[in-house]
Amino acid sequence: MRRTNQTLLEQMQLSDVEITRRKQLLGLDLETCNTLSGHKFLIEDTVDEIVNEFYEKQTAIDEIALLIGDADTLLRLRNAQRKYIIDLFSGNYGSEYVNDRLRIGMVHKRIGVEPKLYLSAVLTLKETLVKTLKANIESEELLASTLDALDRLIYFDTTLVFDTYIDSLVGEIESAKRITEEYAKSLEEKVAERTQQLEMLAKLDPLTDIYNQRAMQEALKRELAAAKRRKT
């Protein structure tokens, strides 16, 4: 089946069982998810400030500013980031959430965002979120559990994004391999065809276009040998 007929989840072979297993490995249990969703309204109220601070820091990096390129692209990115930040505190991290994370990784890879730049952006976002949470959560215990939950979810997201990076690289390697194999096959066919032509030219007289003396002698030897075997 063509990749364009598959969802990212299908391409990456990420079933609900695999998603659940990954969350287990990172300790993203129901309690952790509920801890994050408990701050959803806080994040919704402050999301614009978070996005503004995030992109102020990001666009100060020349490499990232060049990748973003223009104001319209920046606006689209801001809207997408706004949704992502709210999703972080939705408490629902199932297949739809995972598919969105994979799409983020795919888009970043296609526009040429290097892993170091992506990780830099993740760090900037985390620092901005931590700053907001610290300013609004009074309970030290609740703050600690919230920051721990956020850490786990960001690790979860990062593994998904890098899966798409790796899958994309593997896809590029396989595509290059197929192209090389096809080229080698066509080259072999051309060489075989040319060799056959040269062999034929070596047997023909260029003036009369019939077998030359050497070819006639070889043909005669074959026929005499065959006649001897058949006693004819």
Contacts in CASP RR format, 6 or more apart in sequence:
PFRMAT RR
TARGET T0000
AUTHOR 0000-0000-0000
METHOD contacts of the structure
MODEL  1
MRRTNQTLLEQMQLSDVEITRRKQLLGLDLETCNTLSGHKFLIEDTVDEI
VNEFYEKQTAIDEIALLIGDADTLLRLRNAQRKYIIDLFSGNYGSEYVND
RLRIGMVHKRIGVEPKLYLSAVLTLKETLVKTLKANIESEELLASTLDAL
DRLIYFDTTLVFDTYIDSLVGEIESAKRITEEYAKSLEEKVAERTQQLEM
LAKLDPLTDIYNQRAMQEALKRELAAAKRRKT
3 11 0 8 1.000
7 99 0 8 1.000
8 99 0 8 1.000
8 102 0 8 1.000
8 103 0 8 1.000
8 106 0 8 1.000
8 164 0 8 1.000
9 15 0 8 1.000
9 95 0 8 1.000
9 98 0 8 1.000
9 99 0 8 1.000
9 102 0 8 1.000
11 167 0 8 1.000
12 102 0 8 1.000
12 163 0 8 1.000
12 164 0 8 1.000
12 167 0 8 1.000
14 95 0 8 1.000
14 98 0 8 1.000
14 102 0 8 1.000
16 94 0 8 1.000
16 95 0 8 1.000
19 94 0 8 1.000
19 95 0 8 1.000
19 98 0 8 1.000
22 156 0 8 1.000
22 159 0 8 1.000
23 29 0 8 1.000
23 93 0 8 1.000
23 156 0 8 1.000
26 152 0 8 1.000
26 155 0 8 1.000
26 156 0 8 1.000
27 152 0 8 1.000
28 93 0 8 1.000
28 149 0 8 1.000
28 152 0 8 1.000
28 153 0 8 1.000
28 156 0 8 1.000
32 148 0 8 1.000
32 149 0 8 1.000
32 152 0 8 1.000
32 153 0 8 1.000
33 91 0 8 1.000
33 92 0 8 1.000
33 93 0 8 1.000
33 149 0 8 1.000
34 91 0 8 1.000
35 142 0 8 1.000
35 145 0 8 1.000
35 146 0 8 1.000
35 149 0 8 1.000
36 88 0 8 1.000
36 89 0 8 1.000
36 90 0 8 1.000
36 91 0 8 1.000
36 146 0 8 1.000
36 149 0 8 1.000
36 150 0 8 1.000
36 153 0 8 1.000
37 89 0 8 1.000
37 90 0 8 1.000
37 91 0 8 1.000
37 92 0 8 1.000
38 89 0 8 1.000
39 89 0 8 1.000
39 133 0 8 1.000
39 137 0 8 1.000
39 146 0 8 1.000
40 86 0 8 1.000
40 89 0 8 1.000
40 90 0 8 1.000
40 91 0 8 1.000
42 132 0 8 1.000
42 133 0 8 1.000
42 136 0 8 1.000
43 50 0 8 1.000
43 85 0 8 1.000
43 86 0 8 1.000
43 88 0 8 1.000
43 89 0 8 1.000
43 132 0 8 1.000
44 86 0 8 1.000
46 132 0 8 1.000
46 136 0 8 1.000
47 82 0 8 1.000
47 85 0 8 1.000
47 86 0 8 1.000
48 82 0 8 1.000
49 132 0 8 1.000
50 85 0 8 1.000
50 128 0 8 1.000
50 129 0 8 1.000
50 132 0 8 1.000
51 78 0 8 1.000
51 81 0 8 1.000
51 82 0 8 1.000
51 85 0 8 1.000
53 128 0 8 1.000
54 81 0 8 1.000
54 124 0 8 1.000
54 125 0 8 1.000
54 128 0 8 1.000
55 74 0 8 1.000
55 77 0 8 1.000
55 78 0 8 1.000
55 81 0 8 1.000
57 124 0 8 1.000
57 128 0 8 1.000
58 64 0 8 1.000
58 65 0 8 1.000
58 68 0 8 1.000
58 121 0 8 1.000
58 124 0 8 1.000
59 65 0 8 1.000
59 68 0 8 1.000
59 74 0 8 1.000
61 117 0 8 1.000
61 120 0 8 1.000
63 117 0 8 1.000
64 117 0 8 1.000
64 120 0 8 1.000
64 121 0 8 1.000
67 111 0 8 1.000
67 112 0 8 1.000
67 113 0 8 1.000
67 117 0 8 1.000
68 74 0 8 1.000
68 77 0 8 1.000
81 125 0 8 1.000
84 100 0 8 1.000
84 104 0 8 1.000
85 125 0 8 1.000
85 129 0 8 1.000
87 97 0 8 1.000
87 100 0 8 1.000
88 129 0 8 1.000
88 150 0 8 1.000
88 153 0 8 1.000
90 97 0 8 1.000
93 153 0 8 1.000
93 156 0 8 1.000
98 160 0 8 1.000
101 157 0 8 1.000
101 160 0 8 1.000
101 161 0 8 1.000
102 160 0 8 1.000
102 161 0 8 1.000
102 163 0 8 1.000
102 164 0 8 1.000
104 161 0 8 1.000
105 118 0 8 1.000
105 160 0 8 1.000
105 161 0 8 1.000
105 164 0 8 1.000
105 165 0 8 1.000
106 164 0 8 1.000
106 168 0 8 1.000
108 118 0 8 1.000
108 161 0 8 1.000
108 165 0 8 1.000
109 164 0 8 1.000
109 165 0 8 1.000
109 168 0 8 1.000
110 168 0 8 1.000
115 162 0 8 1.000
115 165 0 8 1.000
118 161 0 8 1.000
119 158 0 8 1.000
122 154 0 8 1.000
122 158 0 8 1.000
126 150 0 8 1.000
126 151 0 8 1.000
126 154 0 8 1.000
129 150 0 8 1.000
130 147 0 8 1.000
130 150 0 8 1.000
133 143 0 8 1.000
133 146 0 8 1.000
133 147 0 8 1.000
133 150 0 8 1.000
134 143 0 8 1.000
137 143 0 8 1.000
137 146 0 8 1.000
202 214 0 8 1.000
203 211 0 8 1.000
203 212 0 8 1.000
203 214 0 8 1.000
203 215 0 8 1.000
204 210 0 8 1.000
204 211 0 8 1.000
204 212 0 8 1.000
204 215 0 8 1.000
205 211 0 8 1.000
205 212 0 8 1.000
211 219 0 8 1.000
END
